[in-house]
Amino acid sequence: MRASTRWATLLTTLALVIFACGGDTTTDTTGGEGVDTTAAPTDATEAPTATTEGGGAEGDEIVLAASVPLTGDFQVPGTKHRDGYQLCVDIINESGGLLDRPVRLLVEDNRSDPEVAVTQYERFINVDQVDALLGTFSSLISYPTTSVAEQAGYVYPVASGGAQRIWERGYTYSFYFQQQTAEGIGENVLQMIDYYTEQGIIPEGDIGSIAMVYADDFFAAAIINGLTGGEISFPDSDETISLAPGFIADYGYEGVFEEQWPVDFTDWVTLANSVRGAEADMLVTTTASPDEAIALVRALQTVDYQPKLAYFSQGTQIEFYDNLQEASNGTVIHSAYHLQANWEGTLLGEPYSNADFIEAWNAEYGRDPDEDEAIPFAVCQGMTQAIEATGGTDQTAMRDWLAGRTAEEPVRTILGDFYWDERGVPIDRSVIMTQWEDGSLNFVYPVGEFEGTSDLIYPKPEW
């Protein structure tokens, strides 16, 4: 994997012990419709103050805290993460609270900046002394913030952080609430192609060459790393993990083009022309945000490059379709979540399924949720179960309980059942492959796990 231009910033950040950061935006929310206020910047010596009433719950409140990107490059998925957490907290409070105590959600805007996020999680732990942490968005930010939590002995439920280097450091307090590490996702894409080739929908040998373009981002680069068989490296260490030969070679394809674009990239038409020149049968695009995916598709339209199959790592969000309309048709995107994948979770000791979540989301927002809203809800479900099972918020007790989950006794969420290996990576889980089909995001692989699977549209209609 190429060195990220943000590594210098991250290494500096991790070397600092920071306990304050002026000018951050704090959202201090409680149960109840419409209660979402932006407070003045907090001082390092001030713990946020709020009163809360949660459906008759009594006793000291339980404070859950998350630093998420409400502005900057990751603001769209970051805001959705906040909303997913908020709905979960609202439901808990409306149901009488957690352990008969009201719950308060403390959210700070990290501005899509890892340094700011590190500062905020350190303040959550050392100044606010919150009861439990909730994870942020993006591998880029999750990498340093998981270190903060590990050093402090705080459970860190990772909502977004699939880059495998996060999970190869021997940490014991981090748990991933998506299906697998980013390096393994590319194999699911190729398995989908194999399946539809066997079904006769993709002609044998019709896809032979693959072009890959990707963002200078932990998660985006990690997917490509798994496909090409690169190495996992670690800051301040000579240790590497080889992924050779990579899934493209394993599955008999040829990588004919590979290019990474830098942070704050804007020259999309030039990149699209380079992709077109490779004349690849399939395009693989892994991005840091949906906005990058949208910008690239528009550039590919401009240069008239028409791959037979196009996979994107981002694009399940409704904003992708709203911006591209018919140009989204046939695009394949992996997802941790789908509306029709009706997993059965629990919340406050009662069954709480994906269908229940969809109903609650529609009641609150008047539309269906997407994965960036479902994932944090599942994280909240998991932490709620850990707090209930241990009878409090002792971090070691919660860590031991989560680490002790099994296939028979998992954490049950709207994203399915979770139990983890010694790294904190889920066991026996795979992502869902989805495809935009005439304005609907249908899931096309794996086939047979849920009702309602649609056949893959192939070849992809023109942009």
TIKE-450236 format. One line per field, with one value per residue (C-alpha): residue in one letter; x negated, y, z negated. Coordinates in Angstrom, 1 decimal. Each point is the difference from the previous one (the first is absolute). Layout:
BEGIN
type: c(A / ...);
px: c(X / ...);
py: c(Y / ...);
pz: c(Z / ...);
This chain:
BEGIN
type: c(M / R / A / S / T / R / W / A / T / L / L / T / T / L / A / L / V / I / F / A / C / G / G / D / T / T / T / D / T / T / G / G / E / G / V / D / T / T / A / A / P / T / D / A / T / E / A / P / T / A / T / T / E / G / G / G / A / E / G / D / E / I / V / L / A / A / S / V / P / L / T / G / D / F / Q / V / P / G / T / K / H / R / D / G / Y / Q / L / C / V / D / I / I / N / E / S / G / G / L / L / D / R / P / V / R / L / L / V / E / D / N / R / S / D / P / E / V / A / V / T / Q / Y / E / R / F / I / N / V / D / Q / V / D / A / L / L / G / T / F / S / S / L / I / S / Y / P / T / T / S / V / A / E / Q / A / G / Y / V / Y / P / V / A / S / G / G / A / Q / R / I / W / E / R / G / Y / T / Y / S / F / Y / F / Q / Q / Q / T / A / E / G / I / G / E / N / V / L / Q / M / I / D / Y / Y / T / E / Q / G / I / I / P / E / G / D / I / G / S / I / A / M / V / Y / A / D / D / F / F / A / A / A / I / I / N / G / L / T / G / G / E / I / S / F / P / D / S / D / E / T / I / S / L / A / P / G / F / I / A / D / Y / G / Y / E / G / V / F / E / E / Q / W / P / V / D / F / T / D / W / V / T / L / A / N / S / V / R / G / A / E / A / D / M / L / V / T / T / T / A / S / P / D / E / A / I / A / L / V / R / A / L / Q / T / V / D / Y / Q / P / K / L / A / Y / F / S / Q / G / T / Q / I / E / F / Y / D / N / L / Q / E / A / S / N / G / T / V / I / H / S / A / Y / H / L / Q / A / N / W / E / G / T / L / L / G / E / P / Y / S / N / A / D / F / I / E / A / W / N / A / E / Y / G / R / D / P / D / E / D / E / A / I / P / F / A / V / C / Q / G / M / T / Q / A / I / E / A / T / G / G / T / D / Q / T / A / M / R / D / W / L / A / G / R / T / A / E / E / P / V / R / T / I / L / G / D / F / Y / W / D / E / R / G / V / P / I / D / R / S / V / I / M / T / Q / W / E / D / G / S / L / N / F / V / Y / P / V / G / E / F / E / G / T / S / D / L / I / Y / P / K / P / E / W);
px: c(0.0 / -1.3 / -0.9 / 2.8 / -0.6 / 1.6 / -2.4 / -2.2 / 3.0 / 1.1 / -3.4 / -0.3 / 3.4 / -0.6 / -3.2 / 1.9 / 1.9 / 2.8 / 2.7 / 1.6 / 1.1 / 1.8 / 2.6 / 1.5 / 3.7 / 1.7 / 3.5 / 1.4 / 3.2 / 2.6 / 3.1 / 2.9 / 0.9 / -1.8 / -2.5 / -3.3 / -1.9 / -3.4 / -1.8 / -2.7 / -3.6 / -0.9 / -3.0 / -2.3 / 1.0 / 3.7 / 2.1 / 3.1 / 3.1 / 3.5 / 3.1 / 1.9 / 3.3 / 0.5 / 3.4 / 0.1 / -3.5 / -1.6 / -3.5 / -3.3 / -0.1 / -2.1 / -2.1 / -1.0 / -2.5 / -1.0 / -2.3 / 1.3 / -0.6 / 2.9 / -2.1 / -2.8 / -0.7 / 2.1 / 2.9 / 2.7 / -0.7 / -1.1 / 3.3 / 1.9 / -2.1 / 1.1 / 3.7 / -0.3 / -1.3 / 2.6 / 3.0 / -1.3 / -0.4 / 3.4 / 1.7 / -1.9 / 1.2 / 3.5 / 0.0 / -1.0 / -3.8 / -2.9 / -0.2 / 2.8 / -2.3 / 0.4 / -2.5 / -1.7 / -1.8 / -3.0 / -1.2 / -2.9 / -0.8 / -3.6 / 0.1 / -1.2 / -3.4 / -1.7 / -1.9 / 3.2 / 1.6 / -2.9 / 0.4 / 3.7 / -0.2 / -2.8 / 2.3 / 3.0 / -2.2 / -2.1 / 2.2 / 3.6 / -0.6 / 2.9 / 1.5 / -0.6 / -1.4 / 1.6 / -2.2 / -0.7 / 0.2 / -2.9 / -3.1 / -2.1 / 1.5 / 0.6 / -3.7 / -1.2 / 3.1 / 0.0 / -3.5 / 1.3 / 2.7 / -2.4 / -2.5 / 2.8 / 1.6 / 3.3 / 2.1 / 0.1 / 2.8 / -1.2 / 2.7 / -2.3 / -3.5 / -0.6 / -3.6 / -1.7 / -3.0 / 2.5 / 0.5 / -3.5 / -1.4 / 0.9 / 2.7 / 2.6 / 2.6 / 1.1 / 2.8 / 1.0 / 3.7 / -0.2 / -0.4 / -3.7 / -3.2 / -0.3 / -2.8 / 2.5 / 2.8 / -1.5 / 0.3 / 3.8 / 0.2 / -1.9 / 2.1 / 3.1 / -1.4 / -0.7 / 3.5 / 1.7 / -2.4 / 1.1 / 3.6 / -0.7 / 0.9 / -3.7 / -1.4 / -3.0 / -3.2 / 1.8 / -1.8 / -3.7 / -1.6 / 0.5 / -0.8 / -0.4 / 0.2 / 0.1 / -0.2 / -3.0 / 2.0 / -0.5 / 3.2 / -0.1 / -3.6 / 0.5 / 2.5 / -2.4 / -2.8 / 2.0 / 0.7 / -3.6 / -1.8 / -1.9 / -1.3 / 1.5 / -2.4 / 0.1 / -1.2 / -3.3 / -0.6 / -1.9 / 2.7 / 2.0 / 2.6 / 0.0 / 3.3 / -1.6 / 0.9 / 3.4 / 3.5 / -0.3 / -2.7 / 1.7 / 3.2 / -1.8 / 0.5 / -2.5 / -0.5 / -0.7 / 0.1 / -0.5 / -0.1 / 0.6 / 1.2 / -1.2 / 2.0 / 2.0 / -0.2 / 2.0 / -1.4 / 2.6 / 0.1 / -3.7 / 0.3 / 3.0 / -1.9 / -2.8 / 2.5 / 1.6 / -3.4 / -0.4 / 3.1 / 0.7 / 3.1 / 0.6 / -0.5 / -0.7 / 0.3 / -0.6 / 0.6 / -0.1 / 3.4 / 3.1 / -0.9 / -3.1 / 1.9 / 2.6 / -2.8 / -1.7 / 3.1 / 0.7 / -3.5 / 0.4 / 3.2 / -2.0 / -2.7 / 2.5 / -1.6 / 2.5 / -1.3 / 2.0 / 0.1 / -0.7 / -0.6 / -0.1 / -0.8 / 2.4 / 3.3 / 2.8 / 1.0 / 3.1 / -2.2 / -1.8 / 3.2 / 1.4 / -3.1 / -0.5 / 3.5 / -0.1 / -3.8 / 0.1 / 1.8 / -2.0 / -2.6 / -1.0 / -0.9 / -0.7 / 1.9 / 0.2 / 3.8 / 3.1 / 3.7 / 1.0 / -2.6 / 2.3 / -2.4 / 1.5 / -1.8 / 0.9 / 0.3 / 0.6 / 0.4 / 2.8 / 0.0 / -0.8 / -0.4 / -1.0 / 3.6 / 0.6 / -2.9 / 1.3 / 3.4 / -1.5 / -2.3 / 2.9 / 2.0 / -2.8 / -1.3 / 2.7 / -2.3 / -1.9 / -3.4 / -3.3 / -3.0 / -1.7 / 3.0 / 0.5 / -3.6 / -0.1 / 3.4 / -1.4 / -3.0 / 2.3 / 2.0 / -3.3 / -1.1 / 3.4 / -0.2 / -3.4 / 1.1 / 3.1 / -1.9 / -2.6 / 2.4 / -2.0 / -2.7 / -3.2 / -2.2 / -1.8 / 3.2 / 1.5 / -3.1 / 0.0 / 3.6 / -0.3 / -3.1 / 1.8 / 2.8 / 0.5 / 2.0 / 2.6 / -0.1 / -0.8 / 0.7 / 3.2 / 0.6 / 1.8 / -3.3 / 0.2 / -1.8 / -3.5 / -2.7 / -3.7 / -3.4 / -2.9 / -0.6 / 3.5 / 1.0 / 3.4 / 0.0 / 1.8 / 1.4 / 0.0 / 1.2 / 3.1 / -0.5 / 2.6 / 0.9 / 1.9 / 2.8 / 2.3 / -0.1 / 0.2 / -3.0 / 0.4 / -2.2 / -1.4 / -2.5 / -0.2 / 3.0 / 2.3 / -0.9 / 3.1 / 3.2 / 0.2 / -3.4 / 0.0 / -2.0 / -3.1 / 0.5 / -2.8 / -1.5 / 0.3 / 2.2 / -1.9 / -0.5);
py: c(0.0 / 3.4 / 2.3 / 2.3 / 3.7 / 0.2 / -2.3 / 2.8 / 1.7 / -3.3 / -0.8 / 3.5 / -0.4 / -3.3 / 1.3 / 2.8 / -0.2 / 2.5 / 0.8 / 3.0 / 1.5 / 3.3 / 0.8 / -3.5 / -0.3 / -2.1 / -1.4 / -1.1 / -1.9 / -1.9 / -2.0 / 1.8 / 1.2 / 3.1 / 0.3 / 0.7 / 3.1 / 1.3 / 1.2 / 2.6 / -1.3 / -2.0 / 0.8 / -2.8 / 0.4 / 0.0 / -3.1 / 0.5 / 0.6 / -1.1 / -1.2 / -2.9 / -1.7 / -3.4 / -1.5 / -0.1 / -1.3 / 1.0 / 0.1 / 1.3 / 0.2 / -2.2 / 2.1 / -1.5 / 2.1 / 0.1 / 2.2 / 0.0 / 2.1 / 2.4 / 2.3 / -0.6 / -2.8 / -2.6 / 2.2 / -2.0 / -3.4 / 1.6 / 1.8 / -3.2 / -1.8 / 2.7 / -0.5 / -3.8 / 0.3 / 2.6 / -2.1 / -2.9 / 2.3 / 1.5 / -3.5 / -1.0 / 3.1 / -0.3 / -3.6 / 1.0 / 0.3 / -2.4 / -1.9 / 2.4 / 2.9 / 2.7 / 0.1 / 3.1 / 0.1 / 2.3 / 0.7 / 2.1 / 1.0 / -1.1 / 1.9 / -3.1 / 0.5 / -2.8 / 2.4 / 1.6 / -3.4 / -1.2 / 3.1 / -0.5 / -3.6 / 0.8 / 2.7 / -2.4 / -2.4 / 2.3 / 3.0 / -0.9 / -3.6 / -1.2 / -3.4 / -1.5 / 0.9 / -0.4 / -0.2 / 2.6 / -0.2 / -1.0 / -2.2 / 3.1 / 1.3 / -3.3 / -1.0 / 2.6 / 0.2 / -3.8 / 0.6 / 2.7 / -2.4 / -3.0 / 2.0 / 1.2 / -3.5 / 1.2 / -2.3 / 1.4 / -1.4 / 0.9 / 1.1 / 0.7 / -1.2 / -3.0 / 0.5 / -3.1 / 1.8 / 1.3 / -3.6 / -1.4 / 1.9 / -2.3 / 2.3 / -1.6 / 2.8 / 0.6 / -1.9 / 0.4 / 0.4 / -0.8 / -3.3 / -0.2 / 1.9 / 2.1 / -2.2 / -2.8 / 1.9 / -0.3 / -3.8 / 0.3 / 2.1 / -2.7 / -2.8 / 1.8 / 0.1 / -3.8 / -0.7 / 1.9 / -1.5 / -3.5 / 1.2 / 1.1 / 3.7 / 0.9 / -1.8 / -2.2 / 2.0 / 3.3 / 1.7 / -0.4 / 3.4 / 2.3 / 3.7 / 1.2 / 3.6 / 1.0 / 2.8 / 0.7 / -1.4 / -2.9 / -1.9 / 0.7 / -1.0 / -3.1 / -1.5 / 0.5 / -1.5 / -3.2 / -0.2 / 0.6 / -1.9 / 2.9 / 0.3 / 1.2 / 2.4 / 1.7 / 3.5 / 0.0 / -3.7 / -2.1 / -2.7 / -0.8 / -2.6 / -1.3 / -0.5 / -1.5 / -1.0 / 1.8 / -0.9 / 1.2 / -2.5 / -2.7 / 0.3 / 0.2 / 3.6 / 2.6 / 3.4 / 2.3 / 3.4 / 1.3 / 3.6 / 1.7 / 3.6 / 2.3 / 1.8 / 2.9 / -1.3 / 1.9 / -1.0 / -2.7 / 0.3 / -0.7 / -3.1 / -1.1 / 0.3 / -2.2 / -2.6 / 0.0 / -0.5 / -3.2 / -1.5 / -2.2 / -2.3 / 0.9 / 3.1 / -0.2 / 3.4 / 0.3 / 3.4 / 1.9 / 1.5 / -0.2 / 3.4 / -1.4 / -2.8 / 2.4 / 2.3 / -2.9 / -1.4 / 3.5 / 0.1 / -3.5 / 1.2 / 2.9 / -2.2 / -2.8 / -2.9 / -2.8 / -3.0 / -3.3 / 0.0 / 2.8 / -0.6 / 2.9 / -0.2 / 3.0 / 0.7 / -1.7 / 3.4 / 1.6 / 3.1 / -2.2 / -0.7 / 3.5 / 1.5 / -2.5 / -1.2 / -2.4 / 0.1 / -2.1 / -2.8 / -3.3 / 1.3 / -2.7 / 1.1 / -2.1 / 0.7 / -1.0 / 0.4 / -0.3 / 0.7 / -3.6 / -1.7 / -0.5 / -0.9 / -0.4 / 2.0 / 1.0 / 3.3 / 0.3 / -3.8 / -0.1 / -1.1 / 2.9 / -0.9 / 1.9 / 0.4 / 1.7 / 2.3 / 0.9 / 0.8 / 2.2 / 1.8 / 0.8 / 1.3 / 2.4 / 1.0 / -0.9 / -2.2 / -3.3 / -0.2 / -0.9 / -1.8 / 3.1 / 0.3 / -3.7 / -0.7 / 2.4 / -1.1 / -3.6 / 1.3 / 1.6 / -3.3 / -1.9 / 2.4 / 0.0 / -3.8 / 0.2 / 2.5 / -2.0 / -3.3 / 1.3 / 2.1 / 3.3 / 1.7 / -1.6 / 0.0 / -3.3 / -1.8 / 1.2 / -0.9 / -3.5 / -0.5 / 1.1 / -2.2 / -2.9 / 0.0 / -3.2 / -1.2 / -1.3 / 3.2 / 2.9 / 3.7 / 0.3 / 3.1 / 1.2 / -0.8 / -3.6 / -2.0 / 1.0 / -1.9 / 0.7 / -1.5 / 1.0 / 3.1 / 1.3 / -1.0 / -1.7 / -3.7 / -1.6 / 3.2 / 1.3 / 3.2 / 0.4 / 0.9 / 2.4 / 1.6 / 3.1 / -1.3 / 2.6 / 2.2 / -2.9 / -1.3 / -3.7 / -2.7 / -2.4 / -2.2 / -2.2 / -1.8 / -2.0 / 1.6 / 2.2 / 0.2 / 2.6 / -0.3 / 1.5 / -1.2 / 2.0 / 2.4 / -0.8 / 1.6 / 3.3 / 2.4 / 3.1 / 2.8);
pz: c(0.0 / 0.9 / -2.9 / -0.9 / 0.1 / -3.4 / -1.8 / -1.2 / -1.6 / -1.6 / -1.4 / -1.5 / -1.5 / -1.6 / -1.6 / -1.8 / -3.3 / 0.7 / -2.5 / 1.5 / 3.3 / 0.3 / 2.6 / 0.5 / 0.6 / -2.6 / 0.4 / -3.3 / 0.6 / -2.1 / 0.6 / 1.5 / 3.5 / 1.3 / -3.0 / 1.9 / -1.0 / 0.9 / -3.0 / -0.3 / 0.2 / -3.2 / -2.1 / -1.1 / -3.6 / 0.7 / 0.3 / 2.2 / -2.0 / 0.9 / -1.7 / 1.5 / -0.5 / 1.6 / -0.2 / -3.8 / -0.5 / -3.3 / -1.4 / 1.4 / 3.8 / 2.1 / 2.4 / 3.4 / 2.0 / 3.7 / 2.1 / 3.5 / 3.1 / 0.3 / 2.3 / 2.4 / 2.5 / -2.0 / -1.0 / 1.8 / -1.5 / -3.3 / -0.4 / 0.8 / -2.7 / -2.5 / 1.0 / -0.3 / -3.6 / -0.8 / 1.0 / -2.1 / -3.0 / 0.5 / 0.1 / -3.1 / -1.9 / 1.3 / -1.3 / -3.5 / 0.2 / -0.3 / -3.3 / -1.0 / 0.6 / 2.7 / 2.8 / 1.3 / 3.4 / 0.2 / 3.5 / 1.2 / 3.5 / 0.9 / 3.3 / 1.8 / -1.7 / -1.8 / -2.3 / -1.2 / -0.5 / -2.2 / -2.1 / -0.4 / -1.0 / -2.5 / -1.5 / -0.1 / -2.0 / -2.2 / -0.5 / 0.6 / -1.3 / 2.1 / -0.7 / 3.5 / 3.4 / 3.4 / 3.1 / 2.7 / 3.8 / 2.3 / -0.5 / 0.2 / -3.2 / -1.7 / 0.2 / -2.5 / -2.1 / -0.7 / -1.4 / -2.4 / -1.2 / -0.4 / -2.0 / -2.3 / -0.3 / 1.5 / 2.2 / 3.5 / 2.3 / 3.5 / 2.3 / 3.0 / 0.0 / 2.3 / 0.9 / -1.3 / -1.5 / -2.6 / -1.1 / 0.1 / -3.0 / -2.8 / -1.4 / -2.2 / -0.6 / 3.6 / 1.7 / 3.7 / 0.8 / 3.7 / 1.7 / 0.7 / 0.6 / 3.1 / 1.5 / 0.3 / 1.8 / 3.5 / -0.2 / -0.6 / 3.3 / 1.9 / -1.6 / 1.3 / 3.5 / -0.2 / -1.2 / 2.8 / 2.5 / -1.2 / 0.4 / 3.6 / -0.6 / 0.5 / 3.1 / -0.8 / 0.4 / 0.7 / -2.9 / 0.2 / -0.7 / -3.0 / -0.4 / -3.6 / -1.2 / -3.7 / -2.5 / -2.3 / -2.9 / -2.4 / 0.9 / 3.8 / 0.3 / -2.1 / 2.4 / 2.9 / -2.1 / -0.5 / 3.8 / 1.1 / -2.8 / -1.6 / -3.5 / -3.2 / -1.7 / -3.4 / -1.1 / -1.9 / 0.8 / 2.5 / -0.3 / 3.1 / 0.8 / 3.6 / 1.9 / 3.1 / 2.6 / -0.5 / 1.0 / 3.6 / 0.6 / -2.1 / 2.1 / 3.4 / 0.9 / 1.3 / -1.6 / 2.9 / -1.7 / -3.5 / -1.2 / -3.4 / -0.1 / -2.8 / -2.7 / 1.2 / 3.6 / 2.7 / 3.4 / 0.6 / 3.8 / 0.4 / -2.2 / 1.9 / 3.3 / -1.4 / -1.1 / 3.5 / 1.6 / -1.9 / 1.7 / -3.0 / 0.0 / -3.7 / -2.1 / -3.7 / -1.9 / -3.7 / -1.5 / -3.3 / 0.5 / 2.2 / 1.4 / 1.6 / 1.6 / 1.4 / 1.4 / 1.7 / 1.6 / 1.5 / 1.4 / 1.5 / 1.7 / 1.4 / 1.6 / 0.9 / -1.7 / -0.2 / -2.0 / 0.1 / -3.9 / -2.4 / -3.8 / -2.4 / -3.7 / -0.7 / 1.6 / -2.0 / -1.4 / 1.5 / 0.9 / 2.5 / 1.9 / -0.4 / 1.6 / 2.8 / 0.7 / 3.0 / 0.0 / -3.2 / 1.8 / -0.1 / -2.5 / -2.5 / -3.6 / -3.0 / -3.2 / -3.6 / 0.1 / 2.2 / -0.6 / 0.9 / -2.2 / -2.9 / -2.8 / -3.4 / -2.7 / -3.6 / -1.8 / -3.7 / -0.2 / 2.5 / 3.7 / 2.2 / 3.7 / 3.1 / 0.9 / -3.4 / 0.7 / 3.5 / -1.5 / -2.7 / 2.5 / 2.3 / -2.9 / -0.9 / 3.4 / 2.5 / 2.1 / -0.1 / -1.7 / 1.7 / -1.3 / -1.5 / -2.2 / -0.7 / -1.0 / -3.0 / -1.1 / -0.1 / -2.0 / -2.5 / -0.2 / -0.8 / -2.7 / -1.5 / -0.3 / -1.5 / -2.6 / -0.9 / -0.1 / -2.4 / -2.0 / 0.5 / 1.9 / -1.4 / 3.1 / -0.8 / -0.7 / 3.2 / 1.9 / -1.4 / 0.7 / 3.7 / 0.5 / -1.4 / 2.5 / 2.1 / 3.0 / -2.5 / -2.2 / 2.3 / -0.1 / 2.0 / 2.1 / 3.1 / 1.9 / -1.1 / -2.7 / -1.2 / -1.8 / 0.5 / 0.3 / -2.3 / 2.2 / -0.3 / 3.6 / 0.5 / 0.7 / 2.9 / 1.5 / 3.6 / 1.5 / 2.1 / 3.7 / 1.2 / 3.4 / 1.0 / 2.3 / 1.5 / -3.2 / -2.5 / -1.9 / 0.2 / -1.5 / 2.5 / -2.1 / -2.0 / 1.5 / -2.3 / -3.4 / 0.1 / 2.1 / 2.7 / 1.7 / 3.5 / 3.0 / 0.9 / 3.0 / 2.4 / 1.9 / -1.8 / 1.9 / 1.4 / -2.5);
